[in-house]
């Protein structure tokens, strides 16, 4: 089994640190966000989550049989993630954003760039790049999601899971997903696929940092 | 090699590289290389920071005779070093990635190993701690020949609070400097110590008033310089007399990585609490990880009181910070 996961961690570590140490992210993790900015962040997240499965499906449809194991992994992952945009919609309703506003929201340029890049990378670059998207989103959720949800609950005086169910549940759920992702990444042994995954992770960290920055 | 070597950006050209997390300064007449760490905003041993530090040490080793004094300090006000990159640990533990945890540990002990052999390389090492230094941050100062703390600096090994232990040299280096009992107490208690308490435990060589650390460094370097060869020979003999083997450091790293994999969600949440406190301090808040550790200790102490576990010895929990001890 390859040690590609370790390689991915090292090659993307500065991008992860750049996300973690961005002043807006630092402030959000330390002190939470004002209500309006949290609403905007959830609206942006809604689009990221909504496009997650179609991006994964695009990648799965283009994977060669050599990466059959990745395709099966994506099938299972899509099954698990199916309907999670509803969780974001519920959180938005809990903080005062009706469903009609959520559907009518036009995502920011950075969200469109993130989603657009992930479609392009899956279809035109290398389908394994979808694993870079997964890595970034799961790192953000499992490492930073918990502290961020705590900060939001404290700053907005939210009770229980109300308003933070998506972020909080993914902080826990993606912890298990990280181990699954490491196992599947270890099966990717060709250099082109590995490089595509690293590139996608770097792009996703970069764009996600800007998504949070602009809210 | 002499100190007349060509200089670029104020540093001998042989050592001058474009560093992102380190700032180098050179004093030619003393052969003194100052390394100031600035892993901003969260001052910790990130992978990139470790790589840059290793590069500096490799350059020193590749140019014997050029650097006679290596001095480390922090460029971040109020923080020397928070130790390991907690977010990276959380990531690797959640991914159950023992290979990467071991890799991180090996990178740390490679620095320790270099510093352990600094005298053999003709280099006297001094470290100045001017703020909080926790876990790996404290571990990293122990291999230095001369350890100076400013009076308000606080340090400790809080890892036990989240069911881990410091695995990159804390045990052998603390035992060598302060004895087994002190090492055991510090590592198993998770307590924080003031600079004076660390001085009394022989982990620190000098405590100076706040704001006078820079003068203290020069005093040390100037006092060692005329008798450098003898001092280094003696320090090398000390290493021979009380050796620390790379194999033992590596074995502890392996044990540390295996233990890290067993951390529970509760342990990781405590780690996240500390990480969040570090973030608050980096954002300019008065309180940071040190205050959070005190809160966690208090929580634990209250838990012990409620459960009736107030005994002493190995079974006890972390208890209160030993502010009044010694």
Interface residues (C-beta under 8 A of the other chain):
Chain A: X3 X5 X6 X9 X10 X13 X14 X16 X17 X20 X21 X23 X26 X27 X29 X30 X31 X139 X142 X143 X144 X146 X147 X150 X151 X172 X174 X175 X178 X179 X181 X182
Chain B: X40 X41 X42 X46 X47 X48 X85 X87 X88 X90 X91 X92 X94 X95 X96 X97 X99 X100 X103 X265 X268 X269 X272 X273 X275 X276 X279 X280 X282 X283 X285
